[in-house]
Amino acid sequence: MDVLIGVDIGTHSVKAAALDASGNRLGEASCRHGIEIPRAGCCEQDAKKVWWDGFVQVISELLNQKHFQAKDVRGLGISTLSPCVLPVDLQGDPIRKAILYGVDVRAAKQIERFNRELGGELVFERYGQPMSSQTAGPKILWLKEHEPDIFDQAYTFLPATSYMVHKLTGRWTIDQYVAPSYAPFFRIDTMEWDDEMQKRYLGRVPEQMELLWPCETAGGLLPDIAELLGLPAGLPVTAGSADALAEAVSGAGIRAGYVFIMYGSSIIFIATTKKKITRSETFWPSPGMVEGEWALAGGMSTAGSLIDWAMETFYPKGTTYTEFFSLARQAPAGSHGLIVLPYLSGERTPVSDPKAKGMLFGLTLHHTRMDIARAVLEGVAYGIRHNIEAYEECLGTVRLIGAGGGVTDPFWVQIISDVCQKEHEIMRKTNAAVGDALMAGMSCGVLKREEAQRLAKKIGSPDLICPNADNRKVYENYYRIYRQLYEQTKESAHRLGEEG
């Protein structure tokens, strides 16, 4: 039996999945973790305690289930939250906690500096997009300016997947999908590291990671790590990629004409195209999963994390998701005129503004906690529609396909479908770890890409959610107000940030 293992390290959990070559699940494991917020706008994780120890734990749990033998494992795939910035020493060991992806907005001044000093034309020509909180380069510059001792000690600065691959194989690699997020120290126009910008802004050129495709084999499992994990030495390990790409693979979402939506603590969008796109004023262009494909990714900073915040802020301690959604169901479409701007951690696309602020607009004495619950869900749905409209300006009409922890309750997906007035195909029974296992299969030759996509559909058990035409009028009205709110209040929001 050929066994494939995938592990996904996300914002709030590590998940593992084992599949056979027919797509049958042989085991699953997971462990929870959190993020640290040392101060407003800063989000961090301990790479050793959270990423590596979590990885070791779920592999151990998988093997202890005894649904397969370790000797039958043919490939190991991995994905992670992305893009992160982790300074490491020569041995690849962390020398501080990792700075997370776009939810961390500490580098707003460095973003402004890059965009101002380099100029829009050069930034667009070399890097394909304006700098934003989703860009890793400004966070490296932030380290140099705010933590010079850490910066000077660092051998290089790794995304989470590269850290894990180095731990497993000893190789310094980065995948083609994630690499462009390291602008302005990586150029999308040439797909090469930008030594000029590294010398100019960092004063040196850190170790440069080898560029691989997500489904390429990065190397074999090191003997001492294999012994620790209980897996075969030399086991092929994929280069891996961002969790969103793995989730898209698991949901059969890497298809032209579709926008894949990953529902989690935040939201990530991925549209795949054969058209070479190296520039976008709105989204994050990059190569896709394989040569000849390109991806336009986008993201909202809050989704599940907004629900968590609302539950902790407005509802009794211990309120569950089931209870929260039950309350939301009791409010009508439009939440009696209550609108949420979901920018509690800035925003990424199509509003690229790390200084954006959230808003609960329209409150009256007649509003209830039921209205607030539904307005939170609708606020994210309005943000999704804003992104989809921006995608259609670039690519024409698109269809929606989604997966992730946020789609376990069909009520929220129905709201999203109603707000967008689009059918929404949902893969309820899959996750990024399954996508990692499928990519491992492609990497080691057990699966061809067409087989992997067929298995993804089989595993995902898709449901089709159709829009409710009865809610169209109310959502059209409130969506227009939602779009106006940010434009009308952004200057005040920025001033509030400066005062805070």
MOQUI-V655814 format. One record per residue. N is the residue number from 1. RES is the residue in one letter. SS is DSSP state (A for helix, B for strand, O for the rest). BURIAL is I if it has 9 or more other ideal C-beta (glycine too) atoms within 8 Angstrom, else O. Layout:
N_RES_SS_BURIAL + N_RES_SS_BURIAL
//
This chain:
1_M_O_O + 2_D_O_I + 3_V_B_I + 4_L_B_I + 5_I_B_I + 6_G_B_I + 7_V_B_I + 8_D_B_I + 9_I_B_I + 10_G_O_I + 11_T_O_I + 12_H_O_I + 13_S_B_I + 14_V_B_I + 15_K_B_I + 16_A_B_I + 17_A_B_I + 18_A_B_I + 19_L_B_I + 20_D_B_I + 21_A_O_I + 22_S_O_O + 23_G_O_O + 24_N_O_O + 25_R_B_O + 26_L_B_I + 27_G_B_I + 28_E_B_I + 29_A_B_I + 30_S_B_I + 31_C_B_I + 32_R_B_O + 33_H_O_I + 34_G_O_O + 35_I_O_I + 36_E_B_I + 37_I_O_O + 38_P_O_O + 39_R_O_O + 40_A_O_O + 41_G_O_I + 42_C_O_I + 43_C_O_I + 44_E_B_I + 45_Q_B_I + 46_D_O_I + 47_A_A_I + 48_K_A_I + 49_K_A_O + 50_V_A_I + 51_W_A_I + 52_W_A_I + 53_D_A_I + 54_G_A_I + 55_F_A_I + 56_V_A_I + 57_Q_A_I + 58_V_A_I + 59_I_A_I + 60_S_A_I + 61_E_A_I + 62_L_A_I + 63_L_A_I + 64_N_A_O + 65_Q_O_O + 66_K_O_O + 67_H_O_O + 68_F_O_I + 69_Q_O_O + 70_A_A_I + 71_K_A_O + 72_D_A_I + 73_V_B_I + 74_R_B_I + 75_G_B_I + 76_L_B_I + 77_G_B_I + 78_I_B_I + 79_S_B_I + 80_T_B_I + 81_L_O_I + 82_S_O_I + 83_P_O_I + 84_C_O_I + 85_V_B_I + 86_L_B_I + 87_P_B_I + 88_V_B_I + 89_D_O_I + 90_L_O_O + 91_Q_O_O + 92_G_O_I + 93_D_O_O + 94_P_B_I + 95_I_O_I + 96_R_O_O + 97_K_O_I + 98_A_B_I + 99_I_B_I + 100_L_O_I + 101_Y_O_I + 102_G_O_I + 103_V_O_I + 104_D_O_I + 105_V_O_I + 106_R_O_I + 107_A_O_I + 108_A_A_I + 109_K_A_O + 110_Q_A_I + 111_I_A_I + 112_E_A_O + 113_R_A_I + 114_F_A_I + 115_N_A_I + 116_R_A_O + 117_E_A_O + 118_L_A_O + 119_G_O_O + 120_G_A_O + 121_E_A_O + 122_L_A_O + 123_V_A_I + 124_F_A_I + 125_E_A_O + 126_R_A_I + 127_Y_A_I + 128_G_O_I + 129_Q_O_I + 130_P_O_I + 131_M_O_I + 132_S_O_I + 133_S_O_I + 134_Q_O_I + 135_T_O_I + 136_A_O_I + 137_G_A_I + 138_P_A_I + 139_K_A_I + 140_I_A_I + 141_L_A_I + 142_W_A_I + 143_L_A_I + 144_K_A_I + 145_E_A_O + 146_H_A_O + 147_E_O_O + 148_P_A_O + 149_D_A_O + 150_I_A_I + 151_F_A_I + 152_D_A_O + 153_Q_A_O + 154_A_O_I + 155_Y_O_O + 156_T_B_I + 157_F_B_I + 158_L_B_I + 159_P_O_I + 160_A_A_I + 161_T_A_I + 162_S_A_I + 163_Y_A_I + 164_M_A_I + 165_V_A_I + 166_H_A_I + 167_K_A_O + 168_L_A_I + 169_T_A_I + 170_G_O_O + 171_R_O_I + 172_W_O_I + 173_T_B_I + 174_I_B_I + 175_D_B_I + 176_Q_A_I + 177_Y_A_I + 178_V_A_I + 179_A_A_I + 180_P_A_I + 181_S_A_I + 182_Y_A_I + 183_A_O_I + 184_P_O_I + 185_F_O_I + 186_F_B_I + 187_R_B_I + 188_I_O_I + 189_D_O_I + 190_T_O_O + 191_M_O_I + 192_E_B_O + 193_W_B_I + 194_D_O_I + 195_D_A_O + 196_E_A_O + 197_M_A_I + 198_Q_A_I + 199_K_A_I + 200_R_A_O + 201_Y_A_I + 202_L_A_I + 203_G_O_O + 204_R_O_O + 205_V_O_O + 206_P_O_I + 207_E_O_O + 208_Q_O_O + 209_M_O_I + 210_E_B_O + 211_L_B_I + 212_L_B_I + 213_W_O_I + 214_P_O_I + 215_C_O_I + 216_E_O_I + 217_T_B_I + 218_A_B_I + 219_G_B_I + 220_G_B_I + 221_L_O_I + 222_L_O_I + 223_P_A_O + 224_D_A_O + 225_I_A_I + 226_A_A_I + 227_E_A_O + 228_L_A_O + 229_L_A_I + 230_G_O_I + 231_L_O_I + 232_P_O_I + 233_A_O_I + 234_G_O_O + 235_L_O_I + 236_P_B_I + 237_V_B_I + 238_T_B_I + 239_A_O_I + 240_G_O_I + 241_S_B_I + 242_A_B_I + 243_D_A_I + 244_A_A_I + 245_L_A_I + 246_A_A_I + 247_E_A_I + 248_A_A_I + 249_V_A_I + 250_S_A_I + 251_G_O_I + 252_A_O_I + 253_G_O_I + 254_I_O_I + 255_R_O_O + 256_A_B_O + 257_G_O_O + 258_Y_B_I + 259_V_B_I + 260_F_B_I + 261_I_B_I + 262_M_B_I + 263_Y_B_I + 264_G_O_I + 265_S_O_I + 266_S_O_I + 267_I_B_I + 268_I_B_I + 269_F_B_I + 270_I_B_I + 271_A_B_I + 272_T_B_I + 273_T_B_I + 274_K_O_O + 275_K_O_O + 276_K_O_O + 277_I_O_I + 278_T_O_O + 279_R_O_I + 280_S_O_I + 281_E_O_O + 282_T_O_I + 283_F_O_I + 284_W_B_I + 285_P_B_I + 286_S_B_I + 287_P_B_I + 288_G_O_I + 289_M_O_I + 290_V_O_O + 291_E_O_O + 292_G_O_O + 293_E_O_I + 294_W_B_I + 295_A_B_I + 296_L_B_I + 297_A_B_I + 298_G_B_I + 299_G_B_I + 300_M_B_I + 301_S_O_I + 302_T_O_I + 303_A_O_I + 304_G_A_I + 305_S_A_I + 306_L_A_I + 307_I_A_I + 308_D_A_I + 309_W_A_I + 310_A_A_I + 311_M_A_I + 312_E_A_O + 313_T_A_O + 314_F_A_O + 315_Y_O_I + 316_P_O_O + 317_K_O_O + 318_G_O_O + 319_T_O_O + 320_T_O_O + 321_Y_A_O + 322_T_A_O + 323_E_A_I + 324_F_A_I + 325_F_A_I + 326_S_A_O + 327_L_A_I + 328_A_A_I + 329_R_A_O + 330_Q_O_O + 331_A_O_I + 332_P_O_O + 333_A_O_I + 334_G_O_I + 335_S_O_I + 336_H_O_I + 337_G_O_O + 338_L_O_I + 339_I_B_I + 340_V_B_I + 341_L_B_I + 342_P_O_I + 343_Y_O_I + 344_L_O_I + 345_S_O_I + 346_G_O_I + 347_E_B_I + 348_R_O_I + 349_T_O_I + 350_P_O_I + 351_V_O_I + 352_S_O_I + 353_D_B_I + 354_P_O_I + 355_K_O_I + 356_A_O_I + 357_K_O_I + 358_G_O_I + 359_M_B_I + 360_L_B_I + 361_F_B_I + 362_G_O_O + 363_L_O_O + 364_T_O_O + 365_L_O_O + 366_H_O_O + 367_H_O_I + 368_T_O_O + 369_R_A_O + 370_M_A_I + 371_D_A_I + 372_I_A_I + 373_A_A_I + 374_R_A_I + 375_A_A_I + 376_V_A_I + 377_L_A_I + 378_E_A_I + 379_G_A_I + 380_V_A_I + 381_A_A_I + 382_Y_A_I + 383_G_A_I + 384_I_A_I + 385_R_A_I + 386_H_A_I + 387_N_A_I + 388_I_A_I + 389_E_A_O + 390_A_A_I + 391_Y_A_I + 392_E_A_I + 393_E_A_O + 394_C_A_I + 395_L_A_O + 396_G_O_O + 397_T_O_O + 398_V_O_I + 399_R_B_I + 400_L_B_I + 401_I_B_I + 402_G_B_I + 403_A_B_I + 404_G_O_I + 405_G_A_O + 406_G_A_I + 407_V_A_I + 408_T_O_O + 409_D_O_O + 410_P_A_I + 411_F_A_I + 412_W_A_I + 413_V_A_I + 414_Q_A_I + 415_I_A_I + 416_I_A_I + 417_S_A_I + 418_D_A_I + 419_V_A_I + 420_C_A_I + 421_Q_O_O + 422_K_O_I + 423_E_O_I + 424_H_B_I + 425_E_B_I + 426_I_B_I + 427_M_B_I + 428_R_O_I + 429_K_O_O + 430_T_O_I + 431_N_O_I + 432_A_A_I + 433_A_A_I + 434_V_A_I + 435_G_A_I + 436_D_A_I + 437_A_A_I + 438_L_A_I + 439_M_A_I + 440_A_A_I + 441_G_A_I + 442_M_A_I + 443_S_A_I + 444_C_A_I + 445_G_O_O + 446_V_O_I + 447_L_O_I + 448_K_O_O + 449_R_A_O + 450_E_A_O + 451_E_A_I + 452_A_A_I + 453_Q_A_I + 454_R_A_O + 455_L_A_I + 456_A_A_I + 457_K_A_I + 458_K_A_O + 459_I_A_I + 460_G_A_I + 461_S_O_O + 462_P_O_I + 463_D_B_O + 464_L_B_O + 465_I_B_I + 466_C_O_O + 467_P_O_I + 468_N_O_I + 469_A_A_O + 470_D_A_O + 471_N_A_I + 472_R_A_I + 473_K_A_O + 474_V_A_I + 475_Y_A_I + 476_E_A_O + 477_N_A_I + 478_Y_A_I + 479_Y_A_I + 480_R_A_O + 481_I_A_I + 482_Y_A_I + 483_R_A_I + 484_Q_A_O + 485_L_A_I + 486_Y_A_I + 487_E_A_O + 488_Q_A_O + 489_T_A_I + 490_K_A_I + 491_E_A_O + 492_S_A_O + 493_A_A_I + 494_H_A_I + 495_R_A_O + 496_L_A_I + 497_G_A_I + 498_E_A_O + 499_E_A_O + 500_G_O_O
//
